[in-house]
C-alpha cells in the first residue's frame, strides 16, 4: 500500500510541476477571451469545492458535506453507505466537533491550490470580483507551495 501511495504522490507531483512550468506561460500567451475562459473554469472548480465542503461561500456551515463522486465510490467500495457517512458528519458537527486541520498542517486549498491558480494567472480581476461577491478569500501567499517545490523541476515534494 505504501508503494502505491508513494507512486500516486509522485505522479501527482508531476502534474503539479506541469502546471507550474507550462500553464502560466501558456495563459500569458492566450488572448484575453481565452484567459477568461480558463478563469471561468477555475472559478467553477472553486465553487464546486466550496459547495462540496458543506459550507456556504462565506464559510458558514450550510449542511453536511457532499462527497464528490469519486469519494462516494470509495465509501461504497469500503462498505460505507454515503448517507450514513454524511449523517455521521452532520451529527458530529451538531455536537460541536470541528473539522479544522491542526495548526501547522498544509491545507490543499488554501496553501497549494489557490496560490497556484493565482500564480499562473487563472484568477483574473473579473474572477477576483466574483469570488469577493461570494465572500471567498483569495489566498495568494505561495510560501508553503514554494517551500515544497523542487526549484529545478517544479515538482512538489510531498
C-alpha positions in Angstrom: 0.0 0.0 0.0 2.8 2.4 0.9 4.4 1.8 -2.5 1.1 2.5 -4.3 0.6 5.7 -2.4 4.1 6.9 -3.0 3.6 6.2 -6.7 0.4 8.2 -6.7 2.1 11.1 -4.9 5.0 11.1 -7.4 2.5 11.1 -10.3 0.5 14.0 -8.8 3.7 15.9 -8.2 4.5 15.7 -11.9 1.0 17.0 -12.7 1.6 20.0 -10.4 5.0 20.5 -11.9 3.4 20.6 -15.4 1.1 23.3 -14.2 3.9 25.2 -12.6 6.1 25.1 -15.6 3.7 25.3 -18.6 0.3 26.7 -17.6 1.4 30.1 -16.6 3.4 30.5 -19.8 0.5 29.3 -21.9 -2.0 31.5 -20.2 0.2 34.6 -20.7 0.3 33.8 -24.4 -3.5 33.5 -24.8 -5.8 36.3 -25.8 -8.0 37.8 -23.2 -11.1 35.9 -24.1 -9.3 32.5 -23.8 -7.7 33.5 -20.5 -11.2 34.4 -19.2 -12.5 31.0 -20.3 -9.8 29.4 -18.2 -10.6 31.7 -15.3 -14.3 30.7 -15.5 -13.3 27.1 -15.3 -11.1 27.8 -12.2 -14.0 29.7 -10.7 -16.5 26.9 -11.2 -14.0 24.4 -9.8 -13.5 26.6 -6.7 -17.3 26.9 -6.2 -17.8 23.2 -6.5 -15.1 22.7 -3.8 -16.9 25.1 -1.5 -20.3 23.6 -2.0 -18.9 20.1 -1.6 -17.5 21.1 1.8 -21.0 21.6 3.2 -20.3 25.3 3.8 -21.7 28.4 2.2 -19.3 30.7 0.3 -19.0 32.9 3.5 -17.7 29.9 5.4 -20.8 29.1 7.5 -22.0 25.5 7.8 -24.6 25.1 5.1 -25.4 21.4 5.6 -23.4 18.3 5.5 -20.5 18.0 3.1 -21.4 16.3 -0.2 -18.7 13.8 -1.2 -17.5 14.0 -4.8 -18.4 11.1 -7.0 -15.0 9.5 -6.6 -15.2 9.7 -2.8 -18.7 8.3 -3.0 -17.2 5.3 -4.8 -14.5 4.9 -2.1 -17.2 4.9 0.6 -19.3 2.4 -1.3 -16.3 0.1 -2.1 -15.4 0.2 1.6 -18.9 -0.9 2.6 -19.9 2.5 4.0 -23.2 3.9 2.9 -22.7 7.5 1.8 -25.9 8.6 3.6 -24.6 7.1 6.8 -21.3 8.8 6.4 -23.0 12.2 5.8 -25.3 11.6 8.8 -22.3 10.9 11.0 -20.6 14.1 9.9 -23.8 16.1 10.5 -24.2 14.6 13.9 -20.6 15.3 14.8 -21.0 18.9 13.8 -24.2 19.2 15.8 -22.2 18.0 18.8 -19.6 20.7 18.3 -16.9 18.6 16.6 -14.7 20.8 14.5 -13.2 19.5 11.2 -10.4 22.1 11.1 -6.9 20.9 10.5 -4.4 21.1 13.3 -2.1 24.1 13.4 0.9 23.7 11.0 -1.0 21.4 8.6 -0.9 22.1 4.9 -4.3 22.9 3.6 -4.5 21.8 0.0 -7.0 24.6 -1.0 -5.5 27.5 1.0 -1.8 26.7 0.8 -1.5 24.9 -2.6 -4.4 25.1 -5.0 -5.5 28.8 -4.6 -1.9 30.2 -4.6 -1.1 28.1 -7.7 -4.1 29.4 -9.6 -3.2 33.0 -8.7 0.4 32.5 -9.7 -0.3 31.1 -13.1 -2.9 33.8 -13.9 -6.1 31.7 -13.7 -7.6 34.2 -11.2 -8.3 37.3 -13.3 -9.6 40.6 -12.0 -13.1 39.6 -13.1 -12.9 36.4 -11.2 -11.5 38.2 -8.1 -14.6 40.3 -8.1 -16.9 37.2 -8.5 -15.1 35.5 -5.6 -15.3 38.6 -3.4 -19.0 38.8 -4.2 -19.3 35.2 -2.9 -17.4 36.1 0.2 -14.5 33.9 -0.7 -11.0 34.9 0.3 -8.3 34.7 -2.3 -5.2 33.0 -0.8 -2.2 34.4 -2.7 0.6 33.5 -0.3 2.6 30.9 -2.2 5.2 30.4 0.6 4.0 26.9 1.5 3.7 25.9 -2.1 7.2 27.2 -3.0 8.7 25.5 0.1 7.6 22.2 -1.3 8.7 22.7 -4.9 11.9 21.5 -6.4 13.4 24.6 -7.9 14.9 22.8 -10.9 11.9 20.7 -12.0 8.9 22.4 -10.4 7.8 19.1 -8.9 6.1 19.3 -5.5 8.0 17.2 -2.9 5.4 15.7 -0.5 
